[in-house]
Amino acid sequence: MTDAEIEALLAAAGLVPGAAPLTKQQLTDRIMAILDRDWPLAMREASPVDYAAWRDAAEPARLRAVEANLFNIRLAAYRQAVARLALFRLAEGRAEVSETLATGDLDAVGQPVFETVIVQAAIAPLPAQIERSVVDPLSGEQTGSESVANPAIAEDEAARATAQAVIAATPAAVVAFATA
C-alpha cells in the first residue's frame, strides 16, 4: 500500500490526529470491518494466497492505525491533565473576578453607565487541618477528637501531581498538536 492509500484508509476509519481515542476492542473492530469490506470471508477462503499477500501489504496500515490511536489516547490524556492543572488549588482557594460592563444606558449628562458584575465567585481555601472524631474501638463511643491534615487537600495535590506527570511524559508531537 502506498502512503496515500494508507492515509485514505486511516481517514475513512476515523483514525486521524485529534479523533476520539478508541479502546483496543473498538480499534480491532474497525480494522476487522475494513478487512471484511475488502476481503470478505468467502474471498479469503477462495484465494488464500492473494489474501495473504494483501494482508502482508496492509500490515503497515494496521501499524499506522495503532500508532494513530495511541497518539489520540495520549492527546486526550494530555488535554485532561492540562484541564486538571487549570483548576484552582483547594488549599489556596480562588479569588473573585469581576468585570465592569456598559449597561447600554446613559446618565443625565449623556455618559455611558457602567456596572460591575461578578463573573467568577470567590472560593475560600480549605483549612489545612480538620478535626476528626476519635472513637473507642471497644465501646464505639467518641472519646475525643484529633487534628489531622485535610484529606481533600491531599487528594487535590495528588491529582495535580499525576496530571503534571502525564504532561511531562507526553511526546513533543502530541503537545505541539494540542497547542497548535
C-alpha distance (Angstrom), angle and dihedral (degrees) to the residues before:
residue distance angle dihedral
M1 . . .
T2 3.77 . .
D3 3.81 122.5 .
A4 3.80 89.4 -108.3
E5 3.81 91.4 53.3
I6 3.80 90.8 48.0
E7 3.81 91.6 49.5
A8 3.81 91.2 48.9
L9 3.80 90.6 48.9
L10 3.81 92.1 49.5
A11 3.80 91.7 47.4
A12 3.81 91.2 49.8
A13 3.82 89.2 50.9
G14 3.81 91.4 49.3
L15 3.80 92.8 -115.2
V16 3.77 99.2 136.8
P17 3.81 128.7 127.2
G18 3.78 110.1 -79.3
A19 3.80 96.2 24.7
A20 3.77 120.1 128.1
P21 3.80 110.1 -82.3
L22 3.77 117.5 -111.2
T23 3.77 130.4 -138.4
K24 3.79 116.7 -116.8
Q25 3.82 89.4 -101.6
Q26 3.81 93.1 49.3
L27 3.80 90.9 50.0
T28 3.80 91.1 48.9
D29 3.81 90.4 48.7
R30 3.81 91.5 52.4
I31 3.78 92.4 48.5
M32 3.81 90.5 47.7
A33 3.81 90.9 49.4
I34 3.81 89.7 55.9
L35 3.80 90.1 46.6
D36 3.80 91.7 50.0
R37 3.79 90.8 46.8
D38 3.81 95.2 49.9
W39 3.79 98.6 31.4
P40 3.81 112.9 22.8
L41 3.78 115.0 -161.8
A42 3.80 92.6 -102.7
M43 3.81 91.1 55.5
R44 3.81 91.1 47.2
E45 3.79 91.1 53.0
A46 3.80 93.4 44.0
S47 3.78 95.1 50.3
P48 3.81 111.3 22.6
V49 3.81 94.1 162.2
D50 3.82 93.4 53.7
Y51 3.79 90.4 43.9
A52 3.81 91.6 51.7
A53 3.80 90.1 50.4
W54 3.82 91.1 49.9
R55 3.80 91.4 46.6
D56 3.81 91.4 51.4
A57 3.80 90.6 47.8
A58 3.82 90.2 48.7
E59 3.83 94.6 51.4
P60 3.84 93.1 92.9
A61 3.81 88.3 54.4
R62 3.81 91.2 51.9
L63 3.79 90.9 49.2
R64 3.82 91.0 49.0
A65 3.83 89.5 49.4
V66 3.79 90.4 54.4
E67 3.82 89.9 45.8
A68 3.82 92.1 49.1
N69 3.79 91.4 50.1
L70 3.81 91.5 48.4
F71 3.81 88.4 52.0
N72 3.82 89.5 53.1
I73 3.80 92.1 47.3
R74 3.80 89.9 52.7
L75 3.80 91.2 44.8
A76 3.81 92.3 53.0
A77 3.81 91.5 47.4
Y78 3.82 91.0 48.2
R79 3.80 92.9 50.1
Q80 3.80 91.2 47.7
A81 3.82 91.0 49.7
V82 3.80 92.5 49.1
A83 3.80 89.9 49.6
R84 3.81 90.6 49.9
L85 3.79 92.4 52.2
A86 3.80 90.1 49.1
L87 3.81 89.5 64.7
F88 3.78 116.6 94.3
R89 3.79 121.0 -100.9
L90 3.79 111.7 -102.9
A91 3.80 90.4 -140.8
E92 3.82 91.1 56.3
G93 3.79 101.9 37.6
R94 3.78 122.5 -153.9
A95 3.78 130.7 -80.6
E96 3.77 122.7 -126.7
V97 3.79 115.2 -100.9
S98 3.76 120.7 -155.8
E99 3.79 135.2 175.3
T100 3.75 131.8 -156.2
L101 3.79 110.1 -130.3
A102 3.78 133.4 -176.7
T103 3.81 111.8 -112.4
G104 3.79 94.2 -153.4
D105 3.80 90.5 -116.4
L106 3.81 127.2 110.8
D107 3.79 126.3 -137.9
A108 3.80 125.2 -129.6
V109 3.82 93.2 -78.1
G110 3.81 94.6 46.1
Q111 3.78 98.4 -100.3
P112 3.82 120.0 137.6
V113 3.80 115.7 -98.5
F114 3.79 116.6 -129.4
E115 3.78 131.9 -164.7
T116 3.77 131.9 -167.3
V117 3.78 114.8 -122.8
I118 3.79 126.4 -169.2
V119 3.80 107.5 -128.7
Q120 3.81 96.7 174.3
A121 3.77 122.7 27.5
A122 3.77 119.9 -135.9
I123 3.78 117.7 -107.0
A124 3.78 118.1 -157.5
P125 3.79 117.2 -129.2
L126 3.76 116.7 -103.2
P127 3.78 115.2 -107.9
A128 3.81 113.4 -97.9
Q129 3.81 91.1 -134.9
I130 3.79 130.3 38.6
E131 3.77 132.1 -169.8
R132 3.79 116.3 -112.9
S133 3.77 125.5 -169.1
V134 3.77 117.8 -113.6
V135 3.78 110.8 -141.8
D136 3.78 125.9 -164.5
P137 3.82 105.0 -120.8
L138 3.81 93.0 -146.9
S139 3.78 101.0 46.9
G140 3.83 99.1 24.3
E141 3.80 89.5 -134.3
Q142 3.77 124.7 133.8
T143 3.79 108.8 -107.1
G144 3.80 98.6 178.8
S145 3.77 142.4 -54.9
E146 3.77 138.2 -89.9
S147 3.77 134.5 -156.0
V148 3.81 114.2 -118.3
A149 3.79 136.3 172.3
N150 3.79 111.3 -84.0
P151 3.84 106.1 -99.4
A152 3.83 91.9 -154.4
I153 3.80 89.8 61.6
A154 3.80 91.3 47.7
E155 3.83 90.6 50.8
D156 3.80 90.9 47.8
E157 3.80 92.3 51.1
A158 3.81 91.9 46.3
A159 3.82 91.0 51.5
R160 3.80 89.9 48.9
A161 3.81 91.2 50.1
T162 3.81 90.8 49.6
A163 3.81 90.8 49.9
Q164 3.80 90.9 49.0
A165 3.82 90.3 50.8
V166 3.82 90.5 51.9
I167 3.80 90.5 50.9
A168 3.81 92.2 47.9
A169 3.82 91.4 50.4
T170 3.81 95.3 47.3
P171 3.82 113.6 111.4
A172 3.80 116.4 -112.9
A173 3.82 92.6 -117.0
V174 3.81 90.7 58.8
V175 3.81 92.3 47.2
A176 3.81 90.8 48.5
F177 3.81 91.1 50.8
A178 3.81 92.2 47.4
T179 3.79 94.0 49.3
A180 3.82 96.4 42.4
